[in-house]
Structures are given as structure tokens and as C-alpha cells.
Amino acid sequence: MIDSLKDGLTWATKLTPRKLYNAAQLTYSYQHSMLKGKSLHKGMPASVSIEPTTSCNLRCPECPSGLRSFTRPTGMMDLGLYRSTLDQLAKDLLYQILYFQGEPYLHKGFFDMVRYASEKSIYTATSTNAHYLDDDRARETVESGLDRLIISIDGTTQSSYESYRVGGDLSKVIEGTRNIIKWKKKLRSKTPHVIFQFLVVAHNEHQIPEVQKLAKDLGVDELRLKTAQIYDYENGSDLMPKNEKYSRYSKTENGTYDIKRGGDKNCWKMWHSCVITWDGKVVPCCFDKDAHYSMGSLQTQSFSDIWTGDKYQDFRNNLIQSRSTYEMCKNCTEGVQVWN
């Protein structure tokens, strides 16, 4: 609880009157749009995910990067494109995620990206499988100004870990975590806020008490139990945990499975956030993993022109009418409990 409070205070130190005003504009325009049933949009994104790379060293079974199943090309974001993009967004951003698909630490300029955002007083987070957190990279991670580091640890034994993180080595994850914690202490740094992310699936759900103990022993700041996204969930999956509390899906009367949604059928993400792929495509959200619904390209357009353009407005209007309009929305977690 104390560590989470410290993390919140770190985020709060980066707030400005302009950022707060922008967030208020987004909130007002979203609520107005839901009330009227027609899209009104004011403000720039408060949150953005920027993809350093689609490359990955692992082969996780429910991940397009791991499966090598993308129809879009694999590549690394150009640092010039990254800087020009951030220059357009920085004054309004509350939160930047340096991750979409792929392993961000594979990008040779990853720390340059973090430092550039940090210099602009942007709260920056990333997610990693932690296989590249050797001593030098761990120190540079702490020194870079990264505010939040999410480490995927989906098992407490090698056999359970590699059942999902195919090709992975649990000992490297633990070693990398130790390196980060060590350098935080040595450099007397409050950041990054280190989160263990435990994807709960059938073969590891019995290890929840063990990962809780491991997180405490290693000294990470927070442990999050995450439900797994299953692509072909209708007929069930061997990955689905037996304890439905840790599943995004529930069994229906006819024996098939459906996603457990809350009461909100609308999509706040379309108003306050977006994703930018490594080659500059602006896509609506993190469920458009293959960039099928590109709203435009930063290679040829300004972000503002894309964000306020007719194509994006039509997309928002369609979502107001029905979230089932688009295939990616059928497995969306908006209104679904993702964390336990």
C-alpha cells in the first residue's frame, strides 16, 4: 500500500495545469458523447502506448509476437519518429507506456526513449519478460528515469513458467528482478515502481501463494494477478483456470464460453488513449494488435490531424452505436475485471 502510494506521488509530481485541463476536456467530451449518442471530442490523449518493436525472444501461445502471426511487418521504431511523436503529445500526456507488442529491451535505443520522456516530465512505464535485465541494463533502467517496470512472471517453477512463456528461463527473470532491486537501493532511487505480473492460467493457478511469497522475498513493490486473454475462447481452452475468479470468461447455459462484461458497454479508451506502432501507425487501442484499424500514419500526417480526423470520429461514432461493430471489440476488457 505504501509503495503504491509512492508510485502515485511520483505520477502526481508530473502533473501540470495544462494536463489537468486536457483530462477534464476528455472526460467532459466522453460523458457528453455517451449522453447524446454522438461523438464529441475535445482534447489530446492523456495516455498513449508507443511500440518500440514487435520483435520478441519468447513464443507465448496467446501472443501474436510469440506466435509470429502478424500480417504487419516486424521492426524497430526509428528514434527520430519517436521524438517527433512525443514532441506533439508531451504537454498533454499523463502516462506513456513504452510497450505494445514485442520485448522493448530488444530495441537498442530503448533507454534513449525513456530518457527523452523523462526529460519532458512524462510518467513512463514498460512491460518486459526480464530476460535482458543483466547488471548493466538494470542499472541503466534505474538511471534512465523509468517510473514503472512490469515484469511478467507466470510461474514459480521452470516447468510451469515455460508452459506459457515458451522458450523462457525463470532463473533469468528472478536474476533480473534482483538486479533492478539492487540498483534501486544502491542509487537510492524511488523508481522504477516494480510490479510482478502473474498471468493466472490453469497450470499455474495453484502457485498463487508461492508467487506472493516470492514477490515479498525479492522485495518487489507490487504483485498483480492478471486474467489471461484467450483468442478462441468460445469453446473453452486448456489455459482457462478452474477458479473462475481468475478468468475473463464464464460458461454459458449452452456450454460455450463468453467474456464476463460489466455494465459499461461504451469505450472510454477511444477518448483518452491510443496506440502507436513501431512504424508510426495510430491505432485505436491495445486490442488492435495487428493494426487492422489504422487511423493514419505519423510518417505522413501530424498526430492532431489523425486524432481529430473524420476517420477517427466515424470510428468513435460507430462504437457508440455498438461495440460489436468491430472484431477486436468482441474480446475487449472494457468493463471486464482484468486484475485480481
Wavefront OBJ file of the C-alpha trace (Angstrom):
o trace
v 0.000 0.000 0.000
v 2.816 2.390 0.905
v 4.713 1.524 -2.278
v 1.602 2.139 -4.381
v 1.161 5.497 -2.671
v 4.755 6.419 -3.511
v 4.111 5.455 -7.119
v 1.026 7.656 -7.170
v 3.017 10.559 -5.776
v 5.647 10.073 -8.493
v 2.895 10.369 -11.099
v 1.418 13.419 -9.348
v 4.731 15.303 -9.475
v 4.470 15.316 -13.274
v 1.040 16.960 -13.374
v 0.602 20.452 -14.807
v -2.437 22.726 -15.126
v -2.461 22.035 -18.877
v -2.502 18.261 -18.379
v -5.326 18.521 -15.853
v -7.329 20.783 -18.157
v -6.819 18.371 -21.040
v -8.005 15.462 -18.869
v -11.098 17.480 -17.908
v -11.846 18.134 -21.593
v -11.587 14.442 -22.377
v -13.872 13.492 -19.501
v -16.478 16.083 -20.456
v -16.477 15.174 -24.148
v -16.772 11.454 -23.363
v -19.687 11.902 -20.981
v -21.390 14.287 -23.399
v -20.953 11.774 -26.242
v -22.451 8.941 -24.195
v -25.385 11.111 -23.179
v -26.150 12.374 -26.691
v -25.263 9.184 -28.561
v -22.965 11.050 -30.928
v -19.227 11.627 -30.721
v -17.960 14.939 -29.393
v -14.236 15.045 -28.851
v -12.082 17.678 -27.209
v -8.505 17.351 -26.048
v -5.427 15.284 -26.825
v -4.649 11.793 -25.443
v -3.926 11.583 -21.729
v -2.357 8.155 -22.209
v -0.522 6.582 -25.121
v 1.212 3.278 -25.797
v 4.222 3.515 -28.092
v 5.661 0.317 -29.524
v 9.472 0.158 -29.598
v 9.450 -3.151 -31.501
v 7.368 -6.157 -32.491
v 10.358 -8.484 -32.051
v 10.357 -10.922 -29.135
v 12.655 -13.638 -27.813
v 9.794 -15.825 -26.490
v 6.933 -17.723 -28.124
v 3.936 -17.318 -25.829
v 0.880 -19.165 -27.186
v -1.666 -16.318 -26.944
v 0.596 -13.541 -28.242
v 0.968 -12.501 -31.910
v 4.631 -11.654 -31.350
v 5.274 -15.050 -29.805
v 3.316 -16.878 -32.471
v 4.987 -14.832 -35.256
v 1.473 -14.441 -36.628
v 1.442 -10.751 -37.551
v 0.385 -9.713 -41.016
v 2.074 -6.356 -40.385
v 5.864 -6.155 -40.654
v 8.227 -6.682 -37.732
v 10.619 -3.850 -36.998
v 12.140 -1.293 -34.642
v 10.847 2.251 -34.160
v 13.090 4.971 -35.544
v 14.272 7.284 -32.753
v 13.566 10.333 -34.884
v 9.955 9.229 -35.324
v 9.683 8.580 -31.603
v 10.980 12.032 -30.665
v 8.800 13.864 -33.168
v 5.764 11.915 -31.943
v 6.451 12.675 -28.305
v 7.072 16.327 -29.115
v 3.496 16.517 -30.397
v 1.984 14.792 -27.349
v 4.172 15.578 -24.348
v 2.468 18.690 -22.973
v -0.840 16.846 -22.501
v 0.298 13.321 -21.589
v -0.358 11.934 -18.126
v 1.005 8.460 -18.883
v 3.157 6.839 -21.541
v 3.584 3.080 -21.970
v 6.696 2.071 -23.900
v 5.242 -1.253 -24.926
v 2.603 -2.755 -27.200
v 3.775 -5.984 -28.816
v 7.281 -7.440 -28.603
v 10.045 -7.157 -26.000
v 11.013 -3.468 -25.568
v 14.517 -4.209 -24.273
v 15.418 -5.605 -27.707
v 15.377 -2.034 -29.045
v 18.915 -0.639 -28.827
v 17.547 2.847 -28.265
v 15.112 1.880 -25.524
v 16.898 3.846 -22.802
v 17.129 6.885 -25.092
v 13.332 6.703 -25.431
v 12.854 6.560 -21.668
v 15.270 9.418 -21.016
v 13.630 11.605 -23.648
v 10.231 11.115 -21.994
v 11.680 11.623 -18.529
v 13.237 14.934 -19.594
v 9.765 16.049 -20.670
v 8.343 15.100 -17.261
v 6.162 12.264 -18.565
v 5.308 9.285 -16.369
v 6.735 6.325 -18.274
v 6.082 2.602 -17.886
v 7.101 -0.553 -19.716
v 6.461 -4.288 -19.584
v 9.202 -6.883 -20.007
v 9.873 -10.604 -19.787
v 13.058 -9.601 -17.895
v 15.470 -11.789 -19.863
v 17.688 -8.802 -20.683
v 17.993 -7.277 -17.227
v 21.638 -8.068 -16.661
v 23.559 -5.941 -14.169
v 24.423 -3.162 -16.631
v 20.926 -2.882 -18.106
v 19.373 -2.990 -14.655
v 21.496 -0.049 -13.574
v 20.699 1.871 -16.758
v 16.990 1.138 -16.241
v 17.089 2.795 -12.832
v 19.213 5.695 -14.086
v 17.048 6.292 -17.162
v 14.145 7.702 -15.168
v 11.685 4.888 -15.938
v 8.796 5.225 -13.483
v 7.179 1.789 -13.683
v 8.563 -1.616 -14.639
v 6.144 -4.519 -15.117
v 7.887 -7.899 -15.024
v 5.996 -10.912 -16.348
v 6.462 -13.916 -14.084
v 3.893 -16.564 -14.940
v 5.103 -19.460 -12.814
v 7.219 -20.206 -9.751
v 8.902 -23.292 -11.235
v 10.631 -23.596 -14.578
v 8.129 -26.167 -15.838
v 5.063 -24.043 -15.087
v 6.750 -20.834 -16.264
v 7.795 -22.206 -19.649
v 4.369 -23.770 -20.197
v 3.221 -20.280 -21.165
v 6.473 -18.332 -21.586
v 7.727 -20.756 -24.218
v 11.496 -20.528 -24.593
v 11.827 -18.582 -21.351
v 14.128 -19.092 -18.375
v 12.647 -18.368 -14.949
v 16.082 -18.010 -13.373
v 16.795 -15.042 -15.676
v 13.565 -13.375 -14.609
v 14.454 -13.737 -10.936
v 18.046 -12.629 -11.522
v 16.878 -9.580 -13.493
v 14.450 -8.650 -10.737
v 17.199 -8.910 -8.137
v 19.419 -6.675 -10.276
v 16.755 -3.983 -10.501
v 16.047 -4.056 -6.763
v 19.779 -3.956 -6.022
v 20.389 -0.870 -8.164
v 17.360 0.921 -6.780
v 18.864 0.516 -3.331
v 22.414 1.404 -4.392
v 21.315 4.524 -6.234
v 18.713 5.366 -3.566
v 16.097 5.653 -6.264
v 12.348 5.527 -5.707
v 11.839 4.415 -9.290
v 11.009 2.311 -11.127
v 7.992 1.007 -9.255
v 8.483 -2.737 -9.806
v 5.405 -4.868 -10.438
v 5.312 -8.641 -10.733
v 2.590 -9.560 -13.220
v 1.341 -13.115 -12.786
v -0.891 -14.298 -15.625
v -3.224 -16.807 -13.978
v -3.827 -19.870 -16.165
v -4.734 -23.499 -15.484
v -1.202 -24.794 -14.979
v -0.092 -22.108 -12.502
v -3.192 -21.079 -10.534
v -2.129 -23.334 -7.659
v 1.116 -21.321 -7.393
v -0.504 -18.024 -6.385
v 0.611 -18.351 -2.716
v 4.135 -19.161 -3.935
v 4.384 -16.111 -6.197
v 3.073 -13.952 -3.363
v 5.919 -15.201 -1.158
v 8.475 -14.822 -3.961
v 7.432 -11.221 -4.602
v 7.805 -10.424 -0.913
v 11.171 -12.169 -0.620
v 12.609 -10.374 -3.653
v 11.301 -7.005 -2.481
v 9.193 -6.023 -5.496
v 6.783 -3.171 -4.888
v 3.596 -4.826 -6.067
v 2.165 -8.145 -7.270
v -0.694 -8.206 -9.758
v -2.680 -11.293 -10.676
v -3.901 -10.896 -14.243
v -6.581 -12.786 -16.133
v -5.492 -14.213 -19.486
v -6.833 -13.195 -22.868
v -7.813 -16.242 -24.934
v -8.341 -15.696 -28.651
v -10.624 -18.667 -29.385
v -12.429 -18.695 -26.070
v -15.939 -19.742 -27.177
v -15.290 -23.480 -26.857
v -13.018 -23.200 -23.856
v -9.255 -23.591 -23.608
v -6.731 -25.638 -21.680
v -5.352 -22.326 -20.426
v -8.541 -21.311 -18.607
v -8.118 -21.605 -14.828
v -10.511 -23.769 -12.856
v -11.171 -20.936 -10.424
v -13.467 -18.679 -12.450
v -12.433 -15.738 -10.287
v -9.225 -15.620 -12.319
v -10.874 -15.973 -15.735
v -12.212 -13.334 -18.117
v -14.735 -15.876 -19.369
v -17.683 -17.753 -17.925
v -19.550 -20.802 -19.142
v -22.970 -20.166 -20.629
v -26.074 -22.348 -20.467
v -25.345 -23.904 -23.875
v -21.859 -24.971 -22.776
v -19.873 -22.327 -24.642
v -17.910 -19.509 -23.034
v -18.459 -15.774 -23.129
v -16.484 -12.823 -21.826
v -17.588 -11.528 -18.419
v -18.589 -7.915 -19.001
v -19.683 -5.310 -16.510
v -22.465 -2.835 -17.130
v -20.423 -0.393 -19.244
v -20.944 -1.055 -22.943
v -19.134 2.098 -24.006
v -15.452 2.665 -24.634
v -13.592 5.338 -22.680
v -10.354 4.321 -24.387
v -11.462 5.894 -27.660
v -11.495 9.298 -25.975
v -8.412 9.317 -23.759
v -5.807 6.959 -25.277
v -4.404 5.262 -28.353
v -1.545 3.076 -29.554
v 1.280 3.999 -31.921
v 3.022 1.136 -33.695
v 6.752 0.965 -34.351
v 6.264 2.278 -37.905
v 4.033 5.187 -36.915
v 0.508 3.876 -37.398
v -2.058 5.265 -34.961
v -4.475 2.533 -33.889
v -7.447 2.857 -31.515
v -6.386 0.571 -28.682
v -4.229 -2.319 -27.496
v -6.696 -4.918 -28.801
v -5.872 -3.978 -32.380
v -2.655 -5.981 -32.197
v -2.280 -6.364 -35.951
v -3.137 -2.715 -36.701
v -6.193 -3.599 -38.793
v -7.894 -0.328 -37.860
v -5.173 2.207 -38.565
v -6.484 5.761 -38.255
v -3.497 7.220 -40.079
v 0.308 7.278 -40.198
v 2.676 9.652 -38.442
v 5.057 9.129 -41.338
v 2.857 11.421 -43.437
v 0.397 13.147 -41.032
v 0.503 15.107 -37.807
v -0.932 13.420 -34.753
v -3.543 16.138 -34.306
v -4.834 15.661 -37.861
v -5.257 11.931 -37.232
v -6.752 12.263 -33.730
v -9.387 14.804 -34.796
v -9.904 13.494 -38.345
v -13.116 12.187 -39.862
v -11.899 8.579 -39.843
v -11.355 8.605 -36.069
v -14.629 10.424 -35.453
v -16.540 7.896 -37.553
v -14.861 5.097 -35.604
v -15.947 6.612 -32.280
v -19.473 7.126 -33.536
v -19.707 3.504 -34.641
v -18.567 2.334 -31.205
v -21.213 4.452 -29.511
v -23.848 2.644 -31.557
v -22.435 -0.841 -30.958
v -19.129 -2.232 -29.727
v -19.793 -5.392 -31.734
v -19.178 -3.410 -34.933
v -15.501 -4.353 -34.857
v -13.973 -7.799 -34.424
v -11.303 -6.617 -31.968
v -14.005 -5.330 -29.586
v -15.500 -8.786 -29.073
v -12.626 -9.817 -26.772
v -12.134 -6.383 -25.228
v -11.682 -5.958 -21.479
v -13.531 -2.625 -21.195
v -15.962 -3.295 -18.349
v -14.201 -6.604 -17.514
v -12.182 -7.310 -14.359
v -8.622 -7.872 -15.555
v -6.745 -7.666 -12.241
v -7.358 -9.608 -9.029
l 1 2 3 4 5 6 7 8 9 10 11 12 13 14 15 16 17 18 19 20 21 22 23 24 25 26 27 28 29 30 31 32 33 34 35 36 37 38 39 40 41 42 43 44 45 46 47 48 49 50 51 52 53 54 55 56 57 58 59 60 61 62 63 64 65 66 67 68 69 70 71 72 73 74 75 76 77 78 79 80 81 82 83 84 85 86 87 88 89 90 91 92 93 94 95 96 97 98 99 100 101 102 103 104 105 106 107 108 109 110 111 112 113 114 115 116 117 118 119 120 121 122 123 124 125 126 127 128 129 130 131 132 133 134 135 136 137 138 139 140 141 142 143 144 145 146 147 148 149 150 151 152 153 154 155 156 157 158 159 160 161 162 163 164 165 166 167 168 169 170 171 172 173 174 175 176 177 178 179 180 181 182 183 184 185 186 187 188 189 190 191 192 193 194 195 196 197 198 199 200 201 202 203 204 205 206 207 208 209 210 211 212 213 214 215 216 217 218 219 220 221 222 223 224 225 226 227 228 229 230 231 232 233 234 235 236 237 238 239 240 241 242 243 244 245 246 247 248 249 250 251 252 253 254 255 256 257 258 259 260 261 262 263 264 265 266 267 268 269 270 271 272 273 274 275 276 277 278 279 280 281 282 283 284 285 286 287 288 289 290 291 292 293 294 295 296 297 298 299 300 301 302 303 304 305 306 307 308 309 310 311 312 313 314 315 316 317 318 319 320 321 322 323 324 325 326 327 328 329 330 331 332 333 334 335 336 337 338 339 340
